[in-house]
Amino acid sequence: MFGSQKQQFFGLAGLTLLSAIGISGCQPRESATAQPTATTVTPAQSAIERTVETIPVMLDASPNAQPGPISEATARIEPAVVTIDTEYRLVRRYGDLNGMMEEEQGARRGTGSGVIINSDGYIVTNNHVIRGASKILVTTQDKRRLEGRVIGADAASDLAVVKVEQKNLPAATLADSDKVKVGEWVIAVGNPLGVGTTVTAGIVSAIRQFPDGSQYKSVIQTDAAINRGNSGGALADIKGRLIGINSFILSPSGGNIGLGFAIPSNTMRTVISELISKGRIARPYLGVAFGNLDDTAKDYFQIPNDISGALVSQVLENSPASTAGLQRFDIIRKVNGKTVAKAEDLSSTIQSLKIGDKLEMVVWREGREGKATARLQERPAMPEQP
């Protein structure tokens, strides 16, 4: 049924195109002059005919046109982009005093994208593409279908590494994402909505930085069309080098409106290296939610203008912060001797330390300064989304 509709669609399109050509006077000259006519040819009509006669010449030249930079970039990155099909077991759990039981309820399937980063079969994708999957099937550009297994996944960065048992695969070349400039051309390659590998073009719209506590710290924003199924696919520069992993869009409708975001390749490079070697990312953890101390907060809490730092909005239970005695609405002014001018200063200091390191803090609370010491722990695993 789908095939017949497709033929009808292209048939109608072809008829429309032929009609347009006929109206424009692009039919062979013999057939045009064979028709009797009583219409007088004006100079304007002659000019139109002369213009029309040049159209076939321009069309004849098109097959010899040289490939442009976008097609050249596509040729470099596309072989490294794969489709990732996933399958999820649907299980109903029930039980009584004698214990819990499970009953198979069928399977759910999903489709995403990935990028080969090593010729020995290592593929990077988004964590949300493979999260909870009971089966992973990777399809390469030459139509090989390979079973994949998760080497490591990190919910905090939304990155994962999948391995297939295959050698000599075409791998992407990674670019330095710190050198990406707003306004430069990029292409997005993936499998949107399961239609097959698709290439779209656009520019880098912005480089976005997110506050501490956000899932994404830094992302590349692009207006190249990205839709469901593009997740885990490639964002490449005009040289066909990988600069990011397409991850999410912002849209009121769920479809593309030109607000797509990719995880920068430098972030990806750091994360996947540890995922391949250790299978997970161990991050230092203080156990507080905090933000910038702005003028509104100063007015509300009657804080002097000369006080700066990170404002604590929440202290998590059984965390290093709670053990150190931190409280909600504390202002962290210094850490390990460094002044905290904004929330990002505290975040970057914590991330630069190792698990088990001490964090010496100067804290302002209700008009007085005090000191607190916390020993950083490993950040607990983020809960999986259903």
URCORSUL-V173563 format. One record per residue. PSI is psi in whole degrees, 0 to 359 (none if undefined). Layout:
# URCORSUL-V173563
PSI + PSI
This chain:
# URCORSUL-V173563
315 + 318 + 319 + 322 + 322 + 317 + 320 + 320 + 310 + 332 + 313 + 319 + 321 + 318 + 318 + 317 + 318 + 321 + 318 + 320 + 319 + 317 + 326 + 352 + 27 + 13 + 162 + 143 + 326 + 314 + 329 + 319 + 345 + 341 + 128 + 143 + 145 + 10 + 134 + 132 + 121 + 163 + 323 + 319 + 323 + 320 + 321 + 317 + 319 + 323 + 316 + 323 + 336 + 345 + 312 + 328 + 317 + 323 + 323 + 334 + 340 + 324 + 338 + 4 + 144 + 147 + 142 + 178 + 329 + 317 + 326 + 320 + 320 + 316 + 332 + 320 + 328 + 319 + 338 + 354 + 132 + 162 + 136 + 112 + 133 + 154 + 137 + 130 + 132 + 116 + 135 + 127 + 135 + 165 + 178 + 202 + 340 + 354 + 175 + 148 + 155 + 144 + 126 + 133 + 18 + 202 + 150 + 144 + 151 + 164 + 135 + 198 + 169 + 169 + 127 + 123 + 355 + 136 + 346 + 6 + 17 + 130 + 131 + 142 + 185 + 145 + 321 + 347 + 322 + 358 + 122 + 6 + 137 + 344 + 137 + 128 + 124 + 130 + 122 + 173 + 335 + 19 + 16 + 135 + 115 + 139 + 134 + 154 + 147 + 122 + 320 + 152 + 147 + 108 + 327 + 321 + 353 + 41 + 151 + 156 + 127 + 141 + 134 + 147 + 80 + 140 + 165 + 39 + 150 + 122 + 148 + 150 + 126 + 136 + 166 + 104 + 342 + 342 + 1 + 135 + 144 + 132 + 347 + 153 + 143 + 162 + 145 + 131 + 128 + 196 + 76 + 130 + 20 + 16 + 347 + 169 + 129 + 139 + 130 + 154 + 153 + 203 + 167 + 115 + 327 + 162 + 114 + 136 + 133 + 152 + 163 + 142 + 343 + 153 + 322 + 125 + 319 + 136 + 156 + 122 + 136 + 154 + 4 + 136 + 124 + 131 + 180 + 134 + 338 + 344 + 130 + 352 + 184 + 140 + 118 + 153 + 181 + 351 + 3 + 19 + 144 + 122 + 351 + 164 + 115 + 131 + 318 + 166 + 160 + 126 + 135 + 341 + 346 + 352 + 172 + 131 + 19 + 17 + 79 + 153 + 140 + 144 + 125 + 148 + 328 + 321 + 315 + 317 + 316 + 315 + 312 + 332 + 316 + 327 + 320 + 321 + 327 + 343 + 352 + 170 + 123 + 116 + 142 + 151 + 127 + 321 + 36 + 151 + 135 + 164 + 186 + 147 + 95 + 180 + 325 + 315 + 321 + 317 + 317 + 316 + 4 + 53 + 133 + 149 + 335 + 0 + 129 + 165 + 195 + 128 + 121 + 123 + 342 + 140 + 120 + 145 + 147 + 33 + 165 + 325 + 317 + 323 + 326 + 352 + 12 + 148 + 162 + 138 + 7 + 153 + 116 + 113 + 326 + 147 + 125 + 41 + 355 + 136 + 136 + 102 + 331 + 170 + 324 + 332 + 319 + 316 + 313 + 325 + 316 + 315 + 341 + 349 + 173 + 162 + 130 + 346 + 154 + 147 + 106 + 121 + 142 + 123 + 134 + 126 + 119 + 47 + 358 + 150 + 144 + 179 + 149 + 146 + 129 + 146 + 119 + 139 + 173 + 135 + 131 + 153 + 141 + 138 + 140 + 141 + 145 + none
